[in-house]
Each structure stands twice: as structure tokens, then as C-alpha cells.
């Protein structure tokens, strides 16, 4: 996610919001295409469904 897409939020606010939704912070870097600051998150594990017969 490019940080400027979330303009009113600061980096700590973005991280806190993503972590509250189950995402884990992976790394911070720069976009090669736009040179914008980028935060990389890993998605939460999928919920296990129980098969009922």
C-alpha cells in the first residue's frame, strides 16, 4: 500500500489499523514505479470452515 493513498492517516495509524484487522506488518520501502513510501503487510490466515454433513 502506498502511504500517500491514505493521506490523512500517519504511518503508525495505518499500521495500527491493519493490525487490528488481522494483517501483520512485513516491511517498509519505496515503490520502484512512483518512488512513494510503501508499507507491506501479510494477510491474515483464512478462517477454517467446518464441513457439516
C-alpha positions in Angstrom: 0.0 0.0 0.0 1.3 3.4 -0.9 1.3 5.7 2.1 0.0 8.8 0.2 -3.2 6.8 -0.7 -4.1 7.1 3.0 -3.3 10.8 3.2 -4.9 11.9 6.5 -3.5 8.9 8.3 0.1 8.7 9.6 2.2 5.6 9.2 1.7 4.4 12.9 -2.1 4.9 12.4 -2.0 2.8 9.2 -0.1 0.0 10.9 -2.4 0.0 13.9 -5.5 -0.2 11.7 -4.1 -3.0 9.6 -3.0 -5.0 12.7 -6.5 -4.5 14.2 -7.9 -6.2 11.1 -5.5 -9.2 11.4 -2.8 -8.2 9.0 0.9 -8.4 10.1 3.5 -5.7 9.1 6.2 -7.2 6.9 8.4 -4.3 5.7 8.6 -0.6 4.7 10.2 0.5 1.5 9.9 2.6 -1.7 7.9 1.9 -4.8 10.0 1.4 -7.9 7.3 2.8 -10.1 6.4 6.1 -8.2 9.2 6.4 -5.6 6.4 6.6 -2.9 6.8 5.2 0.6 5.2 1.8 0.7 4.1 -0.4 3.6 3.9 -4.2 3.0 1.5 -6.3 5.0 0.8 -10.1 5.0 -2.9 -11.0 5.0 -4.4 -12.9 8.0 -4.7 -16.7 7.6 -8.0 -17.8 6.2 -10.7 -18.9 8.6 -11.1 -22.6 8.8 -14.5 -23.8 7.8 -16.0 -26.9 9.4 -17.7 -29.2 7.0 -21.2 -30.3 8.2 -22.9 -33.2 6.7 
